[in-house]
Amino acid sequence: MIGRLNHVAIAVPDLAAAAAQYANTLGAKVNPPQDEPDHGVTVVFIELPNTKIELLYPLGENSPIQRFLDKNPAGGIHHMCYEVEDILAARDRLLADGARVLGGGEPKIGAHGKPVLFLHPKDFNGCLIELEQT
């Protein structure tokens, strides 16, 4: 069902410093920040030859990333994103298998302009999973 790894998301306490570290220290291609108000985050995508890194920074007081950073002040891996061909079919299969889909189970448009869903980390070895339709 899942396809390739789309990105690994890392919550960061200082977006500019983290982006500069990837650009200057690691020599990666770093895209400009983009606000995603529907998700309560500002993101920066780092392009790698085989996938992407998504830096996450809180946008607004009710940001889920702020809650994550309150528990993990230095930041850390927040989620993994896998591609799926049909997000609704993937959702239905996961629900039938007993997985919990967050946010009421309806896809939202993600940072790449495509439908996304999140799966409960307790159902996937403690890892929050994002699915993105290709």
TAUR-V618143 format. One record per run of one state. SS is the DSSP state (H for helix, E for strand, L for the rest). FROM is the first residue (numbers start at 1). TO is the last residue. If there is no record, write none. Layout:
# TAUR-V618143
ss: (SS & SS)
from: (FROM & FROM)
to: (TO & TO)
This chain:
# TAUR-V618143
ss: (L & E & L & H & L & E & L & E & L & E & L & E & L & H & L & E & L & H & L & E & L & H & L & E & L & E & L & H & L & E & L)
from: (1 & 5 & 12 & 15 & 26 & 29 & 31 & 34 & 37 & 41 & 48 & 52 & 59 & 64 & 72 & 76 & 85 & 87 & 97 & 101 & 102 & 103 & 106 & 108 & 110 & 115 & 120 & 121 & 124 & 128 & 134)
to: (4 & 11 & 14 & 25 & 28 & 30 & 33 & 36 & 40 & 47 & 51 & 58 & 63 & 71 & 75 & 84 & 86 & 96 & 100 & 101 & 102 & 105 & 107 & 109 & 114 & 119 & 120 & 123 & 127 & 133 & 134)
